[in-house]
């Protein structure tokens, strides 16, 4: 609470203090609304990640099975050569805005076309069974899932940080700022009321003295 000796007990200060309380309460409500929206987004993202992780486990198993079949078809050495000849995948980074929080969004840019061109050149050199294409397709799906999970997990951490920051600000306003301002307003009102009563008593006393003198 503010020291009473530092509080100006004037009507103007009362008006200013009440205006500050109103502004603080309005800001607190906005913070709570933003926090509620981010919490909903947080749980939605958490659910999406859970589903993606389940799908990724299945995708890993399919990729491993397809690798075994491909190695059985063309041999481990050819598999390593084919893997080395695949084009690098280029990733682009974008961002989306959720209630003022900028969250990264990863996108594959041109990687699929480049990979398909490299794959076509490999097929021209040596005839490959469908198990190779199945393995390539399985790992492409797995890679996309990994990128999506990484993107959403990073967004989840950013949301959690922002929610915690909003909690600290809301608690400070609700438990420190507003009570201090309310105490200040109450103290000013009490002092003004006391001063008004003193003035009334003084006026009555003066009138009585004047009446007696007359």
Kinemage of the C-alpha trace (Angstrom):
@kinemage 1
@onewidth
@group {chain A} dominant
@subgroup {mainchain}
@vectorlist {calphas} color= white
{ca unk a 1} P 0.000 0.000 0.000
{ca unk a 2} L 1.242 3.540 -0.716
{ca unk a 3} L 2.464 5.606 2.219
{ca unk a 4} L -0.266 7.928 3.441
{ca unk a 5} L 2.170 10.853 3.645
{ca unk a 6} L 2.735 10.609 -0.123
{ca unk a 7} L -0.956 10.685 -1.062
{ca unk a 8} L -2.440 13.965 -2.244
{ca unk a 9} L -5.843 14.287 -0.614
{ca unk a 10} L -7.513 16.437 -3.262
{ca unk a 11} L -10.632 15.935 -5.347
{ca unk a 12} L -8.560 16.072 -8.525
{ca unk a 13} L -6.365 13.255 -7.231
{ca unk a 14} L -9.515 11.286 -6.370
{ca unk a 15} L -10.763 11.660 -9.958
{ca unk a 16} L -7.392 10.588 -11.354
{ca unk a 17} L -7.193 7.577 -9.046
{ca unk a 18} L -10.683 6.384 -9.963
{ca unk a 19} L -9.784 6.752 -13.662
{ca unk a 20} L -6.641 4.669 -13.105
{ca unk a 21} L -8.685 1.969 -11.353
{ca unk a 22} L -11.107 1.868 -14.265
{ca unk a 23} L -8.245 1.595 -16.756
{ca unk a 24} L -6.532 -1.136 -14.720
{ca unk a 25} L -9.724 -3.208 -14.479
{ca unk a 26} L -10.340 -2.830 -18.201
{ca unk a 27} L -6.765 -3.920 -18.942
{ca unk a 28} L -7.146 -6.860 -16.567
{ca unk a 29} L -10.289 -8.032 -18.373
{ca unk a 30} L -8.515 -7.794 -21.742
{ca unk a 31} L -5.574 -9.798 -20.399
{ca unk a 32} L -7.922 -12.494 -19.097
{ca unk a 33} L -9.723 -12.676 -22.442
{ca unk a 34} L -6.421 -13.008 -24.299
{ca unk a 35} L -5.211 -15.628 -21.825
{ca unk a 36} L -8.414 -17.650 -22.263
{ca unk a 37} L -8.018 -17.603 -26.055
{ca unk a 38} L -4.370 -18.699 -25.819
{ca unk a 39} L -5.262 -21.500 -23.397
{ca unk a 40} L -7.843 -22.808 -25.879
{ca unk a 41} L -5.241 -22.631 -28.648
{ca unk a 42} L -2.745 -24.413 -26.365
{ca unk a 43} L -5.031 -27.378 -25.691
{ca unk a 44} L -6.013 -27.566 -29.363
{ca unk a 45} L -2.341 -27.723 -30.364
{ca unk a 46} L -1.612 -30.322 -27.680
{ca unk a 47} L -4.400 -32.513 -29.050
{ca unk a 48} L -3.091 -32.118 -32.607
{ca unk a 49} L 0.424 -33.090 -31.490
{ca unk a 50} L -0.901 -36.167 -29.718
{ca unk a 51} L -2.666 -37.309 -32.897
{ca unk a 52} L 0.385 -36.549 -35.034
{ca unk a 53} L 2.666 -38.499 -32.681
{ca unk a 54} L 0.383 -41.518 -32.995
{ca unk a 55} L 0.474 -41.229 -36.773
{ca unk a 56} L 4.253 -40.745 -36.732
{ca unk a 57} L 4.788 -43.973 -34.802
{ca unk a 58} L 2.866 -45.848 -37.482
{ca unk a 59} L 4.770 -43.967 -40.191
{ca unk a 60} L 8.124 -44.917 -38.640
{ca unk a 61} L 7.148 -48.569 -38.646
{ca unk a 62} L 6.023 -48.398 -42.293
{ca unk a 63} L 9.266 -46.646 -43.266
{ca unk a 64} L 11.363 -49.284 -41.528
{ca unk a 65} L 9.397 -52.108 -43.150
{ca unk a 66} L 9.722 -50.498 -46.588
{ca unk a 67} L 13.478 -50.095 -46.059
{ca unk a 68} L 13.831 -53.796 -45.279
{ca unk a 69} L 11.914 -54.705 -48.452
{ca unk a 70} L 13.929 -52.263 -50.564
{ca unk a 71} L 17.269 -53.572 -49.245
{ca unk a 72} L 16.106 -57.096 -49.927
{ca unk a 73} L 15.294 -56.099 -53.524
{ca unk a 74} L 18.374 -54.075 -54.526
{ca unk a 75} L 20.888 -54.601 -51.727
{ca unk a 76} L 22.224 -52.276 -49.048
{ca unk a 77} L 24.921 -50.690 -51.252
{ca unk a 78} L 22.431 -49.631 -53.937
{ca unk a 79} L 20.091 -48.320 -51.254
{ca unk a 80} L 22.851 -46.130 -49.811
{ca unk a 81} L 23.736 -44.840 -53.286
{ca unk a 82} L 20.125 -44.012 -54.098
{ca unk a 83} L 19.721 -42.242 -50.753
{ca unk a 84} L 22.858 -40.166 -51.402
{ca unk a 85} L 21.577 -39.109 -54.835
{ca unk a 86} L 18.308 -37.704 -53.482
{ca unk a 87} L 17.973 -33.915 -53.713
{ca unk a 88} L 18.087 -31.845 -50.548
{ca unk a 89} L 14.744 -30.560 -49.338
{ca unk a 90} L 14.490 -26.775 -48.938
{ca unk a 91} L 12.445 -25.506 -46.011
{ca unk a 92} L 10.720 -22.132 -45.844
{ca unk a 93} L 9.817 -20.372 -42.604
{ca unk a 94} L 6.648 -18.326 -42.297
{ca unk a 95} L 4.697 -17.117 -39.271
{ca unk a 96} L 1.080 -16.947 -38.175
{ca unk a 97} L -0.358 -14.559 -35.628
{ca unk a 98} L -2.472 -15.885 -32.752
{ca unk a 99} L -3.691 -13.109 -30.417
{ca unk a 100} L -0.462 -11.159 -30.905
{ca unk a 101} L 1.803 -14.222 -30.613
{ca unk a 102} L 3.818 -14.880 -33.785
{ca unk a 103} L 4.295 -18.621 -34.186
{ca unk a 104} L 6.602 -20.125 -36.848
{ca unk a 105} L 5.233 -22.180 -39.704
{ca unk a 106} L 7.525 -24.466 -41.710
{ca unk a 107} L 6.870 -25.296 -45.346
{ca unk a 108} L 8.660 -27.438 -47.916
{ca unk a 109} L 9.659 -25.256 -50.875
{ca unk a 110} L 10.517 -26.995 -54.112
{ca unk a 111} L 11.914 -29.983 -52.347
{ca unk a 112} L 9.391 -32.443 -53.765
{ca unk a 113} L 9.957 -31.388 -57.378
{ca unk a 114} L 13.736 -31.549 -56.959
{ca unk a 115} L 13.510 -34.935 -55.313
{ca unk a 116} L 11.314 -36.264 -58.104
{ca unk a 117} L 13.802 -35.039 -60.723
{ca unk a 118} L 16.665 -36.732 -58.927
{ca unk a 119} L 14.613 -39.885 -58.594
{ca unk a 120} L 13.867 -39.820 -62.341
{ca unk a 121} L 17.608 -39.653 -63.140
{ca unk a 122} L 18.239 -42.628 -60.879
{ca unk a 123} L 15.526 -44.630 -62.614
{ca unk a 124} L 17.130 -43.853 -65.983
{ca unk a 125} L 20.420 -45.343 -64.813
{ca unk a 126} L 19.110 -48.490 -63.217
{ca unk a 127} L 15.719 -50.130 -63.211
{ca unk a 128} L 14.290 -50.032 -59.710
{ca unk a 129} L 11.514 -52.153 -58.209
{ca unk a 130} L 8.457 -50.563 -56.670
{ca unk a 131} L 9.837 -51.242 -53.176
{ca unk a 132} L 12.285 -48.354 -53.691
{ca unk a 133} L 9.485 -45.955 -54.550
{ca unk a 134} L 7.460 -47.268 -51.592
{ca unk a 135} L 10.394 -46.609 -49.253
{ca unk a 136} L 10.906 -43.115 -50.673
{ca unk a 137} L 7.210 -42.340 -50.300
{ca unk a 138} L 7.144 -43.676 -46.708
{ca unk a 139} L 10.095 -41.535 -45.661
{ca unk a 140} L 8.646 -38.452 -47.369
{ca unk a 141} L 5.473 -38.844 -45.313
{ca unk a 142} L 7.526 -39.435 -42.154
{ca unk a 143} L 9.627 -36.345 -42.818
{ca unk a 144} L 6.542 -34.172 -43.275
{ca unk a 145} L 5.083 -35.497 -40.022
{ca unk a 146} L 8.333 -34.775 -38.168
{ca unk a 147} L 8.389 -31.217 -39.496
{ca unk a 148} L 4.751 -30.677 -38.525
{ca unk a 149} L 5.295 -32.067 -35.018
{ca unk a 150} L 8.410 -29.909 -34.530
{ca unk a 151} L 6.507 -26.824 -35.713
{ca unk a 152} L 3.567 -27.435 -33.394
{ca unk a 153} L 5.751 -28.326 -30.396
{ca unk a 154} L 7.666 -25.081 -30.841
{ca unk a 155} L 4.375 -23.178 -31.082
{ca unk a 156} L 3.197 -24.950 -27.938
{ca unk a 157} L 6.269 -23.762 -26.015
{ca unk a 158} L 5.739 -20.194 -27.253
{ca unk a 159} L 2.093 -20.280 -26.183
{ca unk a 160} L 3.016 -21.613 -22.750
{ca unk a 161} L 5.580 -18.818 -22.307
{ca unk a 162} L 3.025 -16.190 -23.351
{ca unk a 163} L 0.339 -17.650 -21.049
{ca unk a 164} L 2.724 -17.596 -18.084
{ca unk a 165} L 3.666 -13.996 -18.886
{ca unk a 166} L -0.018 -13.014 -19.037
{ca unk a 167} L -0.617 -14.778 -15.712
{ca unk a 168} L 2.127 -12.743 -14.058
{ca unk a 169} L 0.795 -9.468 -15.476
{ca unk a 170} L -2.816 -10.283 -14.572
{ca unk a 171} L -1.842 -11.295 -11.034
{ca unk a 172} L 0.176 -8.104 -10.588
{ca unk a 173} L -2.757 -5.944 -11.681
{ca unk a 174} L -5.372 -7.903 -9.733
{ca unk a 175} L -3.422 -8.423 -6.511
{ca unk a 176} L -1.157 -5.360 -6.377
{ca unk a 177} L -2.160 -2.483 -8.636
{ca unk a 178} L -5.942 -2.481 -8.161
{ca unk a 179} L -5.827 -3.006 -4.336
{ca unk a 180} L -3.241 -0.209 -3.989
{ca unk a 181} L -5.321 2.178 -6.068
{ca unk a 182} L -8.509 1.207 -4.229
{ca unk a 183} L -6.797 1.838 -0.877
{ca unk a 184} L -5.587 5.193 -2.143
{ca unk a 185} L -9.070 6.173 -3.347
{ca unk a 186} L -10.635 5.110 -0.038
{ca unk a 187} L -8.038 7.064 1.946
{ca unk a 188} L -8.557 10.204 -0.145
{ca unk a 189} L -12.334 9.903 0.252
{ca unk a 190} L -11.997 9.520 4.011
{ca unk a 191} L -9.753 12.563 4.263
{ca unk a 192} L -12.056 14.640 2.074
{ca unk a 193} L -15.073 13.586 4.147
{ca unk a 194} L -13.226 14.470 7.373
{ca unk a 195} L -12.244 17.827 5.934
{ca unk a 196} L -15.833 18.507 4.855
{ca unk a 197} L -17.166 17.662 8.325
{ca unk a 198} L -14.567 19.938 9.911
{ca unk a 199} L -15.615 22.748 7.584
{ca unk a 200} L -19.293 22.248 8.477
{ca unk a 201} L -18.502 22.313 12.203
{ca unk a 202} L -16.389 25.446 11.736
{ca unk a 203} L -19.152 27.184 9.781
{ca unk a 204} L -21.744 26.297 12.456
{ca unk a 205} L -19.416 27.555 15.160
{ca unk a 206} L -18.817 30.829 13.336
{ca unk a 207} L -22.556 31.321 12.766
{ca unk a 208} L -23.251 30.677 16.444
{ca unk a 209} L -20.616 33.195 17.515
{ca unk a 210} L -22.028 35.748 15.107
{ca unk a 211} L -25.556 35.132 16.403
{ca unk a 212} L -24.437 35.566 19.999
{ca unk a 213} L -22.499 38.692 19.104
{ca unk a 214} L -25.588 40.170 17.418
